[in-house]
């Protein structure tokens, strides 16, 4: 999905507004497995994934990675709490595929929010959407069976199994790779 299409799917920007807003975004070709943010750094940019896949994750004390979220084509990617509060990140932000990203700095985004009420409205609507998705994931982890969590993930990220290592998927779902393999095997037997 193009950034223009994503923006206009939330708010009806005028042509001039849209052109000015887009001028603040920088296109970046990013290689697979590149870290955009490390734990302890401040996330300075908000990324739109034009093409590719990314994830945010944290490290447990034993060094095991736990995936917090996946970011596929046509969504914004960031360490959100770090970016919006300009505080140090608890998470790593990594590309999982060669990716084409469009990014905007914190200062430029704030300039656009002051300059355009439509951009402010877009950000509010996007924040509501993101908050709802986070709440749905928390509900899935807390109240659903492993099978229901897997089905939820497939509905949210339909082609993820072909793009992301199973270990990342299992950690995102809060289950072992063995449990994930059993669920997937049952799908193949249907």
C-alpha positions as CSV (number, residue, x, y, z in Angstrom):
1,X,0.0,0.0,0.0
2,X,1.2,3.5,-0.8
3,X,1.6,6.1,1.9
4,X,-0.8,8.4,0.1
5,X,-3.5,5.7,0.0
6,X,-3.0,4.9,3.7
7,X,-3.2,8.6,4.7
8,X,-6.4,9.2,2.7
9,X,-8.0,6.0,3.9
10,X,-8.4,7.8,7.3
11,X,-8.8,11.5,6.3
12,X,-9.7,13.5,3.2
13,X,-6.6,15.6,2.8
14,X,-6.6,18.3,0.1
15,X,-4.1,17.8,-2.7
16,X,-1.9,20.6,-1.4
17,X,-1.9,19.3,2.1
18,X,-1.0,15.8,1.0
19,X,1.8,17.0,-1.2
20,X,3.3,19.1,1.6
21,X,2.9,16.2,4.2
22,X,4.6,13.7,1.8
23,X,7.5,16.1,1.3
24,X,8.5,15.5,5.0
25,X,8.8,11.7,4.5
26,X,12.1,10.2,3.4
27,X,12.3,7.0,1.4
28,X,14.7,4.4,2.8
29,X,15.7,1.1,1.2
30,X,16.6,-1.1,4.2
31,X,18.2,-4.5,4.2
32,X,16.8,-7.6,6.0
33,X,17.7,-7.9,9.7
34,X,18.7,-4.2,10.1
35,X,18.1,-2.8,13.5
36,X,16.3,0.6,13.3
37,X,16.1,1.1,17.0
38,X,17.9,-0.7,19.9
39,X,16.8,-1.0,23.5
40,X,18.0,2.1,25.4
41,X,17.9,4.4,22.3
42,X,15.3,7.0,21.6
43,X,13.2,6.2,18.5
44,X,13.6,9.3,16.5
45,X,11.6,8.3,13.4
46,X,8.2,6.9,12.5
47,X,8.3,4.5,9.6
48,X,5.7,3.6,7.1
49,X,6.3,0.1,5.6
50,X,5.7,0.5,1.9
51,X,7.1,-3.0,1.2
52,X,8.6,-5.5,3.6
53,X,8.2,-6.8,7.1
54,X,9.4,-5.7,10.5
55,X,9.0,-6.5,14.1
56,X,9.5,-5.1,17.6
57,X,10.9,-7.4,20.2
58,X,12.6,-7.4,23.6
59,X,15.2,-9.6,25.3
60,X,14.4,-11.5,28.4
61,X,17.1,-11.8,31.1
62,X,18.2,-15.1,29.7
63,X,18.8,-13.5,26.3
64,X,15.7,-15.0,24.7
65,X,13.9,-12.8,22.1
66,X,10.2,-12.1,22.6
67,X,8.4,-10.6,19.6
68,X,6.0,-7.8,20.7
69,X,4.5,-6.9,17.3
70,X,4.8,-7.5,13.5
71,X,4.6,-4.7,10.9
72,X,3.8,-5.7,7.3
73,X,3.1,-3.8,4.1
74,X,1.0,-0.7,4.5
75,X,1.3,0.1,8.2
76,X,3.3,2.4,10.4
77,X,6.2,0.9,12.4
78,X,7.9,2.3,15.4
79,X,8.8,1.8,19.0
80,X,5.6,3.8,19.7
81,X,6.2,4.7,23.4
82,X,9.7,5.8,22.7
83,X,8.8,7.8,19.6
84,X,5.8,9.7,21.0
85,X,7.4,10.3,24.4
86,X,10.9,10.7,23.1
87,X,12.1,8.4,25.8
88,X,14.4,5.4,25.7
89,X,13.0,2.3,24.0
90,X,12.4,-1.0,25.8
91,X,12.3,-2.7,22.4
92,X,14.4,-3.4,19.4
93,X,12.9,-2.5,16.0
94,X,14.1,-4.8,13.2
95,X,13.4,-5.4,9.5
96,X,12.7,-9.1,8.7
97,X,12.9,-8.6,4.9
98,X,14.5,-6.2,2.5
99,X,12.1,-3.3,2.9
100,X,11.1,0.0,1.4
101,X,10.2,2.4,4.2
102,X,9.1,6.0,4.3
103,X,10.0,7.8,7.5
104,X,9.3,11.1,9.3
105,X,11.2,12.6,12.2
106,X,9.5,13.3,15.5
107,X,10.1,17.1,15.0
108,X,8.7,17.1,11.5
109,X,5.6,15.1,12.5
110,X,4.9,17.6,15.3
111,X,5.3,20.4,12.8
112,X,2.8,18.8,10.6
113,X,0.4,18.2,13.5
114,X,0.5,21.9,14.3
115,X,0.2,23.0,10.7
116,X,-2.7,20.8,9.6
117,X,-5.8,19.9,11.6
118,X,-6.3,17.1,9.1
119,X,-3.0,15.5,10.1
120,X,-3.9,15.9,13.8
121,X,-7.2,14.1,13.0
122,X,-5.4,11.4,11.1
123,X,-3.0,10.8,14.0
124,X,-5.9,10.6,16.5
125,X,-7.8,8.0,14.3
126,X,-4.6,6.0,13.7
127,X,-3.8,6.0,17.4
128,X,-7.3,4.7,18.2
129,X,-6.9,1.9,15.6
130,X,-3.5,1.0,17.0
131,X,-4.7,1.0,20.6
132,X,-7.6,-1.2,19.6
133,X,-5.2,-3.7,18.0
134,X,-3.0,-3.8,21.1
135,X,-6.0,-4.4,23.3
136,X,-7.1,-7.2,21.0
137,X,-3.7,-8.8,21.2
138,X,-3.6,-8.5,25.0
139,X,-7.1,-10.1,25.2
140,X,-5.9,-12.9,22.9
141,X,-2.9,-13.6,25.1
142,X,-4.9,-13.5,28.3
143,X,-8.1,-15.2,27.4
144,X,-7.7,-17.3,24.3
145,X,-6.4,-20.8,23.7
146,X,-3.3,-21.3,21.7
147,X,-5.4,-22.2,18.7
148,X,-7.5,-19.1,19.0
149,X,-4.4,-16.9,19.3
150,X,-3.0,-18.5,16.1
151,X,-6.3,-17.9,14.3
152,X,-6.3,-14.3,15.5
153,X,-2.7,-13.8,14.2
154,X,-3.5,-15.3,10.8
155,X,-6.5,-13.0,10.5
156,X,-4.3,-10.0,11.4
157,X,-1.3,-11.0,9.3
158,X,-2.6,-13.5,6.6
159,X,0.7,-14.4,4.9
160,X,3.0,-14.1,7.9
161,X,3.9,-17.8,8.1
162,X,5.6,-17.5,4.7
163,X,7.5,-14.4,5.7
164,X,8.6,-14.7,9.3
165,X,10.6,-17.4,11.2
166,X,8.4,-19.7,13.3
167,X,10.4,-18.8,16.4
168,X,9.3,-15.2,16.1
169,X,5.7,-16.2,15.5
170,X,5.7,-18.5,18.5
171,X,7.1,-15.8,20.8
172,X,4.6,-13.3,19.5
173,X,1.8,-15.7,20.3
174,X,3.2,-16.6,23.8
175,X,3.6,-20.3,23.0
176,X,6.4,-22.8,22.3
177,X,7.5,-23.6,18.8
178,X,6.3,-27.2,19.4
179,X,2.8,-26.0,20.2
180,X,2.8,-23.8,17.1
181,X,4.0,-26.7,15.0
182,X,1.2,-28.9,16.2
183,X,-1.4,-26.2,15.4
184,X,0.0,-25.7,11.9
185,X,0.2,-29.5,11.3
186,X,-3.5,-29.8,12.2
187,X,-4.2,-27.1,9.6
188,X,-2.3,-29.1,6.9
189,X,-4.3,-32.2,7.8
190,X,-7.7,-30.5,7.2
